[in-house]
Amino acid sequence: MNLTKFTSIALALLFCSSAAPGQEQHYRGKPFHDSMYHGGPQKIPGRVQCPYYDLGGEGVAYHDTDARNRGSGELNPADGTYLNQFRMSEGVDTSYTKFHRDVEIDDNPFNLVMPPENQLYAGWTEPGEWFKVTVKVARAGTYTMDLLYTSNRGGTISLDLDGNKLTDPLEIASTKNDADPLAWRQWHHWNLMKEMAVVSLPKGKHVLTIHILTNGNMNLAYLDFKERKPADSNRAREK
């Protein structure tokens, strides 16, 4: 084989092994949609809802340690209601925030922030689990991320974009509070981590992957992506 032909083949193989810009190579997942949520990529800047992870199933759109949804259809009875049966046939464990007058669950006095009522979330997380969300970035730029979550013991997560590292491991502060007399409610102390990371995002359609790295026992509701203007960056450097 002459050198020119060998070089052409090598370049072709290199091209085939690389993900195309704005895509995760060979990804078969699709943006979530159902009768209540009409779908399409989640928008950035904006709120990326964790329970609206992509369609595609185990090993494609998510990896979970077991195939059972411990929230929908189990903790929340399969009674035909949308919230109680949300994605109950899938492995990612999902539930929603509950405000009760008799026993304060997610509207309890140990919250650091009050979550929205009926806010869906991905929970029962374990190290090694992950899920993917297709997003559409309106403008290339620098973005800050806020996370609405609970964590019984702290832990770390990380994010990829199109299969490439977007963040280093991110420390998730524990929301455990020994003053709460109800042991089960340690999983319902909500907090908002503001500007937990600053990331550079290219314009267009992308696949965001959230990895659970250590500890687990977190409930992840949403990530808020906000554009960071040049003036914001300058003020941050001056502090």
N, C-alpha and C positions, 0 to 999 in steps of 0.2 A: 504494500500500500504506500503510495507516495505521500510526502509530507503535507501537501496541500489538502489532499482528501482526508488524511488523518485529522488535521486541524479543523476542517469543516465538521466532521463527525463529533469531535470533542466539544466544539462550540454548541452544536445542536443538543448534545446531551446535557451540557451545562444549562442551556436555556430551558429545557424540559424539566430539569430538577429544581428550578427556581419558581417561587410563586409569582404570579403576575402582579403588577402594582395594584394595590387596593383589593386584593383577594387572598384567601387562604387556599393554596393549591388543592384541588380535588375535593374541596369541602362540599358535602351534600346536604347540609342543613339549610333550613329556610326560616325566614322571620316568622315569629309566632303570630297566629291570628286565630280567633274563634268568634262565636256569635256575639260576644260583648266587645271584643277588641278587634278592630278591623285590620290590624297588622301593618306590614311594611317595616323597613328598618327603623329602629328607634333613633331619634334625632339628637344630634350634638351640634351646637350647644343645646342643653336640655336635660331631662331626667331619664335615665336609663333604668328601667324597672327589672330587677333581678328575676322575679318569677316569670317574666315574659321572655325567658331564655328561648333559644331557637327550637323549632321542630326538627326532628331527625332521629331522636331516640338515643339509647345507650351507645357510647363509643363514637357517636357522630356529633350530636349537639350537647351531650353531657356525659360525665362518668359519675356514677353513684355507687356506694359500697354495697347496696342491695337494691333489688328491683321494686321494693314496696314503698309507697308514699306514706310516710308515717303521720302526715298531717291530714290531707284531703282523703276522706273515706275511712280514716282510722280515728285520730283524735277528733276530727270533725266528721260527724256521722253522714253517711251517704243518704241524704234525705231529699235529694232532687234539687237542692239550692245551688246556685252558681258558686258561691264562695266555699261551701263545704265540700263540693266535688271538683274544685278547680284542679285540672290536670291529674286527677287521682289515679289514672292508669299508668303514669310515668314514674320513674325512679327518683327524681329529684323531690325532696320532701317540701311541701308547700303548705302554708297556712295563712292566716290573716289576723290583724289586730282586732281585739274584742273589747268593747266598753260595756261593762255591766255595773248596775247600781248596787247589787248585793255584794259581789266580790269584785273589787277593782283588779282587772287583769292587765291589760295594756295601758289603761288610764290610771296607773297606780302612782302613789306619791314618791316612789323611788326612781322614777324616770328622771333623766337629765334633760331630755326634751320630750314633749308630748307628740307622739306619732299621729298621723291621720287615722281616723276610725276606718275599719275595713281595709286597711292597707295590706295588700298581699306581700308575702315575703318567702324567700327560700331559707329553710332552716334545717335543724338536725345535721349540721355539716360535720364532715369527718376529714382528716388529712388525706390528701390524694384525690379528693373529689374536685371536679371542675364543671363549668357550664359555659356555653358560648352564646353571645348575643350579636346579631347583625345590627350594625349602626350605620348612619349616614351623617358624615361630618360636612356641615355647610361651608365652612371656611377653614383652610389650613391655618394653624396657629398654635399658640400655647394655651393650655386649659388647666384649670384647677379642678380637683375632684372632691366632693363632699360625700360621705357615706352615712346613711341612716341604718342603724344596726343595734343588736344586742350581743353581748358576749359574756358567758358565765365564767370564763377562765382566761380571757385574752387569747392571743394567737397571732398568726401572720397569714396574709393573703398576698397574691401577686397578680398582675394583669399582663396578658400578651395582646398584641395587635397583629392580625394576619399571620399568626404563628411565630412572631418575633417578640422578644422581651420588650414590654412597654415600661414596666416598673421593676425595681428591686423588691425584695420582700417588704411588705408594709405591716408595721406593728399595729394591731388592733387592741386598744385599751380595754381591759375588763370592765364590765358594768356590774359586777358582783357587789352586793351591799349587805353585809352581815346584819344590818339593822332590820332587814325585812323578815318578819316572822314566818312567812310562807316560803318554804324551801323551793317549791316548783316555780315560784315567780322570779327566781334569779334569771330565768331565760326570757323575762319580759321587762327588763329595765332598759329602756330605749335611750340611745345617745346619737348625736350627730357629730361625726368627725369632720371638721371643716378643713378644707385644703389639705387633705391627707396625702395628696401627691400633686405634683405639677408635671404635666406631660405635653409633648409636642405631637399633634395629630395632623396627618395630611387630609386634604379634602377628598370626599368621595365615600363610597361604600366599603365598609371594612367589617372584619369579624373580631370582636372583642372576647377574650377568654378570661374568666375569673377562676383562679386556682386557690383552693384551700390548702395551705402549706402545713401549719402546725396547730395543734390543740382542737380545732373544730368547736363544736358547741356554740356556734354563732347563728344568728338570724340576720340575713342580709335583705334589706328592703329595696333600696335604690341607690344609684350613684348620680349625683348632680354634676354635670360638666359645665363650667362657666369659662367664657373666654377671658384670658388675662391680657389686658391692654398694655401697651408699652409703658404708660404712666404708672400702672400697678407694679410692673417689674422694677422701675426706677425707685419707687417708694420702698419696695421690699429691700433693695440693696442699700438704701440710705439708713435703714433701721439698724 
